Amino acid sequence: MDLIDIFLHDTTWGLVVEIIIRCCVMFLLILIFLKLSGKRGIRQLSIFEIAIILSLGSAAGDPMFIDDAPIAQAFVVMCTIIILYRLVTWAMMKSKKIEIFLEGKPLCIVENGLMVTQDMRKEKYSHDEFFAEMRQQSVEHLGQIKVALLETDGCLSILFYGKDETKWGLPIFPNHYKKSKNLDSDVFYSCMYCGMTQRLIHLDHECPRCKGKDWAESLNTAHIN
Ligand SMILES: [Zn+2]
């Protein structure tokens, strides 16, 4: 394959002008169609919304530069997608089952200072991703959290314990999220996998919740926002 061919192929100045016009028209069409979808700007998208954006994107993309892809055909594709979107949105409003199937439902990740591990496994996320998200919301340890929900748009909603209700819990910042090497019978330890917190007699004790054997020293500082 010739390098010049990859970059230029049969590009002429006439084609460049045509591409510019096509891009302007398709860009306007995308804007109009996104407006027609009835959506406002959104921080994160659900799977269903991503499917719509991708479909609109590929329908709009081809006529921008492929010279035998007429804009009229892309227009029909985009109309179809928007009608589908409106239909499915309507179906989701009418039926809770369809909504849960397409958008999913919020999942409980932390409850009473402990990771809810069965829900977490369902969601193919790793601990690290949850911990990172919680750190960004200034969670220092799991004992600060009453409930944490993974919303359908991928955001984590966190309900904190008040200052006096804060429990001992698993630290999630790296300076404290470390496997303990010395046992102190006066100290609380937290399972590094599920957050189970208790005193220990020996450090290779098996976690009663998840059978993990890694323990970190717990914290009980109150959440500050
Ligand atoms: Zn555990």
py3Dmol code that shows the C-alpha trace and the ligand (Angstrom):
import py3Dmol

protein = """\
ATOM      1  CA  MET A   1       0.000   0.000   0.000  1.00  0.00           C
ATOM      2  CA  ASP A   2       1.344   3.341  -1.083  1.00  0.00           C
ATOM      3  CA  LEU A   3       1.565   5.957   1.702  1.00  0.00           C
ATOM      4  CA  ILE A   4       0.348   8.747  -0.596  1.00  0.00           C
ATOM      5  CA  ASP A   5      -2.567   6.528  -1.535  1.00  0.00           C
ATOM      6  CA  ILE A   6      -3.607   6.158   2.134  1.00  0.00           C
ATOM      7  CA  PHE A   7      -3.687   9.917   2.667  1.00  0.00           C
ATOM      8  CA  LEU A   8      -4.859  11.200  -0.696  1.00  0.00           C
ATOM      9  CA  HIS A   9      -6.191   8.343  -2.867  1.00  0.00           C
ATOM     10  CA  ASP A  10      -8.350  10.166  -5.452  1.00  0.00           C
ATOM     11  CA  THR A  11      -8.793  13.424  -3.504  1.00  0.00           C
ATOM     12  CA  THR A  12      -9.312  16.481  -5.689  1.00  0.00           C
ATOM     13  CA  TRP A  13     -10.022  20.090  -4.682  1.00  0.00           C
ATOM     14  CA  GLY A  14     -13.557  19.637  -5.983  1.00  0.00           C
ATOM     15  CA  LEU A  15     -14.050  16.646  -3.680  1.00  0.00           C
ATOM     16  CA  VAL A  16     -12.630  18.619  -0.719  1.00  0.00           C
ATOM     17  CA  VAL A  17     -15.239  21.360  -1.249  1.00  0.00           C
ATOM     18  CA  GLU A  18     -17.931  18.690  -1.567  1.00  0.00           C
ATOM     19  CA  ILE A  19     -16.794  17.050   1.695  1.00  0.00           C
ATOM     20  CA  ILE A  20     -16.937  20.416   3.489  1.00  0.00           C
ATOM     21  CA  ILE A  21     -20.510  20.996   2.270  1.00  0.00           C
ATOM     22  CA  ARG A  22     -21.533  17.428   3.171  1.00  0.00           C
ATOM     23  CA  CYS A  23     -20.052  17.792   6.688  1.00  0.00           C
ATOM     24  CA  CYS A  24     -21.901  21.081   7.284  1.00  0.00           C
ATOM     25  CA  VAL A  25     -25.232  19.600   6.166  1.00  0.00           C
ATOM     26  CA  MET A  26     -24.777  16.372   8.163  1.00  0.00           C
ATOM     27  CA  PHE A  27     -23.632  18.261  11.258  1.00  0.00           C
ATOM     28  CA  LEU A  28     -26.739  20.447  11.123  1.00  0.00           C
ATOM     29  CA  LEU A  29     -28.872  17.331  10.627  1.00  0.00           C
ATOM     30  CA  ILE A  30     -27.294  15.646  13.696  1.00  0.00           C
ATOM     31  CA  LEU A  31     -27.993  18.732  15.804  1.00  0.00           C
ATOM     32  CA  ILE A  32     -31.588  18.927  14.607  1.00  0.00           C
ATOM     33  CA  PHE A  33     -32.135  15.214  15.161  1.00  0.00           C
ATOM     34  CA  LEU A  34     -30.592  15.234  18.646  1.00  0.00           C
ATOM     35  CA  LYS A  35     -32.890  18.155  19.438  1.00  0.00           C
ATOM     36  CA  LEU A  36     -35.825  16.108  18.053  1.00  0.00           C
ATOM     37  CA  SER A  37     -34.894  13.205  20.349  1.00  0.00           C
ATOM     38  CA  GLY A  38     -36.037  15.409  23.214  1.00  0.00           C
ATOM     39  CA  LYS A  39     -32.833  14.975  25.233  1.00  0.00           C
ATOM     40  CA  ARG A  40     -30.996  17.685  27.074  1.00  0.00           C
ATOM     41  CA  GLY A  41     -27.244  17.576  27.582  1.00  0.00           C
ATOM     42  CA  ILE A  42     -26.257  14.630  29.745  1.00  0.00           C
ATOM     43  CA  ARG A  43     -23.199  13.772  31.782  1.00  0.00           C
ATOM     44  CA  GLN A  44     -23.247  10.045  31.215  1.00  0.00           C
ATOM     45  CA  LEU A  45     -25.258   7.894  28.849  1.00  0.00           C
ATOM     46  CA  SER A  46     -27.043   4.625  29.345  1.00  0.00           C
ATOM     47  CA  ILE A  47     -26.399   1.740  26.937  1.00  0.00           C
ATOM     48  CA  PHE A  48     -29.638   2.508  25.101  1.00  0.00           C
ATOM     49  CA  GLU A  49     -28.661   6.129  24.594  1.00  0.00           C
ATOM     50  CA  ILE A  50     -25.189   5.177  23.401  1.00  0.00           C
ATOM     51  CA  ALA A  51     -26.807   2.884  20.806  1.00  0.00           C
ATOM     52  CA  ILE A  52     -28.843   5.824  19.509  1.00  0.00           C
ATOM     53  CA  ILE A  53     -25.860   8.153  19.385  1.00  0.00           C
ATOM     54  CA  LEU A  54     -23.756   5.528  17.597  1.00  0.00           C
ATOM     55  CA  SER A  55     -26.505   4.815  15.046  1.00  0.00           C
ATOM     56  CA  LEU A  56     -27.015   8.508  14.369  1.00  0.00           C
ATOM     57  CA  GLY A  57     -23.254   8.937  14.193  1.00  0.00           C
ATOM     58  CA  SER A  58     -22.679   6.241  11.607  1.00  0.00           C
ATOM     59  CA  ALA A  59     -25.709   7.313   9.565  1.00  0.00           C
ATOM     60  CA  ALA A  60     -24.335  10.833   9.550  1.00  0.00           C
ATOM     61  CA  GLY A  61     -20.717   9.849   9.097  1.00  0.00           C
ATOM     62  CA  ASP A  62     -20.768   8.125   5.707  1.00  0.00           C
ATOM     63  CA  PRO A  63     -22.317  10.914   3.606  1.00  0.00           C
ATOM     64  CA  MET A  64     -19.764  13.314   5.077  1.00  0.00           C
ATOM     65  CA  PHE A  65     -17.010  11.827   2.924  1.00  0.00           C
ATOM     66  CA  ILE A  66     -18.215   8.900   0.808  1.00  0.00           C
ATOM     67  CA  ASP A  67     -19.179  10.532  -2.472  1.00  0.00           C
ATOM     68  CA  ASP A  68     -21.740   7.937  -3.562  1.00  0.00           C
ATOM     69  CA  ALA A  69     -23.625   8.059  -0.238  1.00  0.00           C
ATOM     70  CA  PRO A  70     -26.488  10.511  -0.863  1.00  0.00           C
ATOM     71  CA  ILE A  71     -27.596  12.733   2.009  1.00  0.00           C
ATOM     72  CA  ALA A  72     -31.248  11.925   1.298  1.00  0.00           C
ATOM     73  CA  GLN A  73     -30.622   8.267   2.204  1.00  0.00           C
ATOM     74  CA  ALA A  74     -28.846   9.243   5.420  1.00  0.00           C
ATOM     75  CA  PHE A  75     -31.817  11.480   6.171  1.00  0.00           C
ATOM     76  CA  VAL A  76     -34.180   8.493   5.890  1.00  0.00           C
ATOM     77  CA  VAL A  77     -31.890   6.449   8.165  1.00  0.00           C
ATOM     78  CA  MET A  78     -31.846   9.217  10.767  1.00  0.00           C
ATOM     79  CA  CYS A  79     -35.626   9.635  10.621  1.00  0.00           C
ATOM     80  CA  THR A  80     -36.029   5.896  11.203  1.00  0.00           C
ATOM     81  CA  ILE A  81     -33.632   5.961  14.169  1.00  0.00           C
ATOM     82  CA  ILE A  82     -35.430   8.888  15.804  1.00  0.00           C
ATOM     83  CA  ILE A  83     -38.822   7.235  15.339  1.00  0.00           C
ATOM     84  CA  LEU A  84     -37.386   4.030  16.885  1.00  0.00           C
ATOM     85  CA  TYR A  85     -35.948   6.054  19.758  1.00  0.00           C
ATOM     86  CA  ARG A  86     -39.268   7.780  20.418  1.00  0.00           C
ATOM     87  CA  LEU A  87     -41.130   4.443  20.227  1.00  0.00           C
ATOM     88  CA  VAL A  88     -38.771   2.681  22.610  1.00  0.00           C
ATOM     89  CA  THR A  89     -38.796   5.628  25.046  1.00  0.00           C
ATOM     90  CA  TRP A  90     -42.594   5.502  24.978  1.00  0.00           C
ATOM     91  CA  ALA A  91     -42.539   1.721  25.565  1.00  0.00           C
ATOM     92  CA  MET A  92     -40.165   2.218  28.506  1.00  0.00           C
ATOM     93  CA  MET A  93     -42.541   4.758  30.043  1.00  0.00           C
ATOM     94  CA  LYS A  94     -45.415   2.316  29.702  1.00  0.00           C
ATOM     95  CA  SER A  95     -43.617  -0.820  30.896  1.00  0.00           C
ATOM     96  CA  LYS A  96     -41.272  -1.117  33.860  1.00  0.00           C
ATOM     97  CA  LYS A  97     -40.042  -4.470  32.503  1.00  0.00           C
ATOM     98  CA  ILE A  98     -38.891  -2.974  29.189  1.00  0.00           C
ATOM     99  CA  GLU A  99     -37.246  -0.107  31.038  1.00  0.00           C
ATOM    100  CA  ILE A 100     -35.279  -2.419  33.332  1.00  0.00           C
ATOM    101  CA  PHE A 101     -34.297  -4.589  30.355  1.00  0.00           C
ATOM    102  CA  LEU A 102     -32.922  -1.639  28.367  1.00  0.00           C
ATOM    103  CA  GLU A 103     -31.657   0.744  31.022  1.00  0.00           C
ATOM    104  CA  GLY A 104     -30.990  -1.664  33.880  1.00  0.00           C
ATOM    105  CA  LYS A 105     -31.791  -0.719  37.467  1.00  0.00           C
ATOM    106  CA  PRO A 106     -29.715   0.846  40.220  1.00  0.00           C
ATOM    107  CA  LEU A 107     -27.540  -1.709  41.997  1.00  0.00           C
ATOM    108  CA  CYS A 108     -26.529  -1.602  45.626  1.00  0.00           C
ATOM    109  CA  ILE A 109     -22.734  -1.628  45.908  1.00  0.00           C
ATOM    110  CA  VAL A 110     -22.251  -0.740  49.576  1.00  0.00           C
ATOM    111  CA  GLU A 111     -24.715  -1.276  52.387  1.00  0.00           C
ATOM    112  CA  ASN A 112     -24.030  -0.429  56.052  1.00  0.00           C
ATOM    113  CA  GLY A 113     -20.310  -0.049  55.407  1.00  0.00           C
ATOM    114  CA  LEU A 114     -19.902  -3.396  53.584  1.00  0.00           C
ATOM    115  CA  MET A 115     -19.478  -4.183  49.885  1.00  0.00           C
ATOM    116  CA  VAL A 116     -22.521  -6.006  48.463  1.00  0.00           C
ATOM    117  CA  THR A 117     -20.492  -8.558  46.579  1.00  0.00           C
ATOM    118  CA  GLN A 118     -23.204 -10.522  44.743  1.00  0.00           C
ATOM    119  CA  ASP A 119     -24.518  -7.360  43.034  1.00  0.00           C
ATOM    120  CA  MET A 120     -20.978  -6.255  42.262  1.00  0.00           C
ATOM    121  CA  ARG A 121     -20.115  -9.484  40.451  1.00  0.00           C
ATOM    122  CA  LYS A 122     -23.177  -9.028  38.228  1.00  0.00           C
ATOM    123  CA  GLU A 123     -21.780  -5.718  37.017  1.00  0.00           C
ATOM    124  CA  LYS A 124     -18.367  -6.735  35.646  1.00  0.00           C
ATOM    125  CA  TYR A 125     -16.662  -3.878  37.498  1.00  0.00           C
ATOM    126  CA  SER A 126     -13.566  -4.322  39.558  1.00  0.00           C
ATOM    127  CA  HIS A 127     -13.111  -3.174  43.142  1.00  0.00           C
ATOM    128  CA  ASP A 128     -10.612  -0.613  41.944  1.00  0.00           C
ATOM    129  CA  GLU A 129     -13.190   1.131  39.768  1.00  0.00           C
ATOM    130  CA  PHE A 130     -15.652   1.422  42.651  1.00  0.00           C
ATOM    131  CA  PHE A 131     -12.961   2.536  45.061  1.00  0.00           C
ATOM    132  CA  ALA A 132     -11.773   5.166  42.566  1.00  0.00           C
ATOM    133  CA  GLU A 133     -15.310   6.482  42.135  1.00  0.00           C
ATOM    134  CA  MET A 134     -15.809   6.598  45.917  1.00  0.00           C
ATOM    135  CA  ARG A 135     -12.456   8.337  46.443  1.00  0.00           C
ATOM    136  CA  GLN A 136     -13.571  11.027  44.014  1.00  0.00           C
ATOM    137  CA  GLN A 137     -16.564  11.610  46.281  1.00  0.00           C
ATOM    138  CA  SER A 138     -14.149  11.971  49.219  1.00  0.00           C
ATOM    139  CA  VAL A 139     -14.935   8.657  50.880  1.00  0.00           C
ATOM    140  CA  GLU A 140     -12.013   7.731  53.117  1.00  0.00           C
ATOM    141  CA  HIS A 141     -13.267   4.333  54.269  1.00  0.00           C
ATOM    142  CA  LEU A 142     -16.392   2.194  53.770  1.00  0.00           C
ATOM    143  CA  GLY A 143     -17.551   2.735  57.369  1.00  0.00           C
ATOM    144  CA  GLN A 144     -18.660   6.230  56.291  1.00  0.00           C
ATOM    145  CA  ILE A 145     -21.201   4.848  53.824  1.00  0.00           C
ATOM    146  CA  LYS A 146     -24.769   3.922  54.692  1.00  0.00           C
ATOM    147  CA  VAL A 147     -25.718   3.077  51.079  1.00  0.00           C
ATOM    148  CA  ALA A 148     -23.931   3.412  47.730  1.00  0.00           C
ATOM    149  CA  LEU A 149     -25.952   2.787  44.557  1.00  0.00           C
ATOM    150  CA  LEU A 150     -24.627   2.294  41.043  1.00  0.00           C
ATOM    151  CA  GLU A 151     -27.098   4.246  38.908  1.00  0.00           C
ATOM    152  CA  THR A 152     -28.066   3.167  35.382  1.00  0.00           C
ATOM    153  CA  ASP A 153     -25.976   5.969  33.873  1.00  0.00           C
ATOM    154  CA  GLY A 154     -22.868   4.638  35.660  1.00  0.00           C
ATOM    155  CA  CYS A 155     -22.789   7.286  38.420  1.00  0.00           C
ATOM    156  CA  LEU A 156     -22.354   6.260  42.041  1.00  0.00           C
ATOM    157  CA  SER A 157     -24.876   7.780  44.464  1.00  0.00           C
ATOM    158  CA  ILE A 158     -23.656   7.763  48.056  1.00  0.00           C
ATOM    159  CA  LEU A 159     -25.605   8.248  51.259  1.00  0.00           C
ATOM    160  CA  PHE A 160     -23.228   8.995  54.146  1.00  0.00           C
ATOM    161  CA  TYR A 161     -23.515   8.219  57.841  1.00  0.00           C
ATOM    162  CA  GLY A 162     -23.681  11.230  60.133  1.00  0.00           C
ATOM    163  CA  LYS A 163     -20.639  12.091  62.235  1.00  0.00           C
ATOM    164  CA  ASP A 164     -21.779  10.034  65.255  1.00  0.00           C
ATOM    165  CA  GLU A 165     -22.983   7.018  63.242  1.00  0.00           C
ATOM    166  CA  THR A 166     -19.733   6.437  61.327  1.00  0.00           C
ATOM    167  CA  LYS A 167     -18.469   2.875  61.758  1.00  0.00           C
ATOM    168  CA  TRP A 168     -15.049   1.280  61.547  1.00  0.00           C
ATOM    169  CA  GLY A 169     -14.508   0.400  57.898  1.00  0.00           C
ATOM    170  CA  LEU A 170     -12.151  -0.549  55.090  1.00  0.00           C
ATOM    171  CA  PRO A 171      -9.865   2.334  54.037  1.00  0.00           C
ATOM    172  CA  ILE A 172      -9.842   2.904  50.269  1.00  0.00           C
ATOM    173  CA  PHE A 173      -6.966   5.343  49.833  1.00  0.00           C
ATOM    174  CA  PRO A 174      -3.664   3.589  49.065  1.00  0.00           C
ATOM    175  CA  ASN A 175      -1.834   4.953  52.125  1.00  0.00           C
ATOM    176  CA  HIS A 176      -4.128   2.886  54.395  1.00  0.00           C
ATOM    177  CA  TYR A 177      -5.396   0.197  51.987  1.00  0.00           C
ATOM    178  CA  LYS A 178      -2.514  -2.111  52.855  1.00  0.00           C
ATOM    179  CA  LYS A 179      -2.362  -5.684  54.025  1.00  0.00           C
ATOM    180  CA  SER A 180      -1.542  -5.698  57.754  1.00  0.00           C
ATOM    181  CA  LYS A 181       1.627  -7.476  58.783  1.00  0.00           C
ATOM    182  CA  ASN A 182       1.459  -7.093  62.571  1.00  0.00           C
ATOM    183  CA  LEU A 183      -1.488  -8.116  64.685  1.00  0.00           C
ATOM    184  CA  ASP A 184      -2.781  -5.807  67.419  1.00  0.00           C
ATOM    185  CA  SER A 185      -5.679  -7.219  69.427  1.00  0.00           C
ATOM    186  CA  ASP A 186      -7.038  -3.729  70.218  1.00  0.00           C
ATOM    187  CA  VAL A 187      -7.361  -2.764  66.566  1.00  0.00           C
ATOM    188  CA  PHE A 188     -10.225  -3.368  64.118  1.00  0.00           C
ATOM    189  CA  TYR A 189      -9.331  -5.014  60.802  1.00  0.00           C
ATOM    190  CA  SER A 190     -11.310  -4.897  57.556  1.00  0.00           C
ATOM    191  CA  CYS A 191     -11.436  -7.554  54.852  1.00  0.00           C
ATOM    192  CA  MET A 192      -9.754  -6.015  51.790  1.00  0.00           C
ATOM    193  CA  TYR A 193     -12.314  -7.605  49.485  1.00  0.00           C
ATOM    194  CA  CYS A 194     -15.738  -7.136  51.080  1.00  0.00           C
ATOM    195  CA  GLY A 195     -15.080  -4.629  53.878  1.00  0.00           C
ATOM    196  CA  MET A 196     -16.084  -7.004  56.722  1.00  0.00           C
ATOM    197  CA  THR A 197     -14.728  -5.360  59.884  1.00  0.00           C
ATOM    198  CA  GLN A 198     -13.847  -7.126  63.134  1.00  0.00           C
ATOM    199  CA  ARG A 199     -11.106  -7.766  65.691  1.00  0.00           C
ATOM    200  CA  LEU A 200      -8.740 -10.609  64.822  1.00  0.00           C
ATOM    201  CA  ILE A 201      -6.915 -13.299  66.754  1.00  0.00           C
ATOM    202  CA  HIS A 202      -4.549 -14.072  63.878  1.00  0.00           C
ATOM    203  CA  LEU A 203      -3.916 -12.315  60.554  1.00  0.00           C
ATOM    204  CA  ASP A 204      -4.648 -15.283  58.268  1.00  0.00           C
ATOM    205  CA  HIS A 205      -8.184 -15.503  59.633  1.00  0.00           C
ATOM    206  CA  GLU A 206     -10.722 -16.321  56.902  1.00  0.00           C
ATOM    207  CA  CYS A 207     -13.323 -13.597  56.276  1.00  0.00           C
ATOM    208  CA  PRO A 208     -16.751 -14.976  57.284  1.00  0.00           C
ATOM    209  CA  ARG A 209     -18.471 -13.121  54.411  1.00  0.00           C
ATOM    210  CA  CYS A 210     -16.229 -13.725  51.394  1.00  0.00           C
ATOM    211  CA  LYS A 211     -13.533 -16.190  52.560  1.00  0.00           C
ATOM    212  CA  GLY A 212     -10.839 -13.580  51.817  1.00  0.00           C
ATOM    213  CA  LYS A 213      -7.680 -13.653  53.899  1.00  0.00           C
ATOM    214  CA  ASP A 214      -6.284 -10.135  53.408  1.00  0.00           C
ATOM    215  CA  TRP A 215      -6.919  -7.674  56.213  1.00  0.00           C
ATOM    216  CA  ALA A 216      -6.177  -3.958  56.434  1.00  0.00           C
ATOM    217  CA  GLU A 217      -6.340  -1.813  59.562  1.00  0.00           C
ATOM    218  CA  SER A 218      -9.742  -0.119  59.754  1.00  0.00           C
ATOM    219  CA  LEU A 219     -10.473   3.591  60.030  1.00  0.00           C
ATOM    220  CA  ASN A 220     -13.423   5.361  61.661  1.00  0.00           C
ATOM    221  CA  THR A 221     -12.910   8.995  60.701  1.00  0.00           C
ATOM    222  CA  ALA A 222     -16.109  10.897  59.907  1.00  0.00           C
ATOM    223  CA  HIS A 223     -16.871  12.007  56.361  1.00  0.00           C
ATOM    224  CA  ILE A 224     -16.062  15.640  55.654  1.00  0.00           C
ATOM    225  CA  ASN A 225     -17.597  17.431  52.701  1.00  0.00           C
TER     226      ASN A 225
END
"""
ligand_1 = """\
1
ZN
Zn -14.530 -10.392 53.087
"""
view = py3Dmol.view(width=600, height=400)
view.addModel(protein, "pdb")
view.setStyle({"model": 0}, {"cartoon": {"style": "trace"}})
view.addModel(ligand_1, "xyz")
view.setStyle({"model": 1}, {"stick": {}})
view.zoomTo()
view.show()
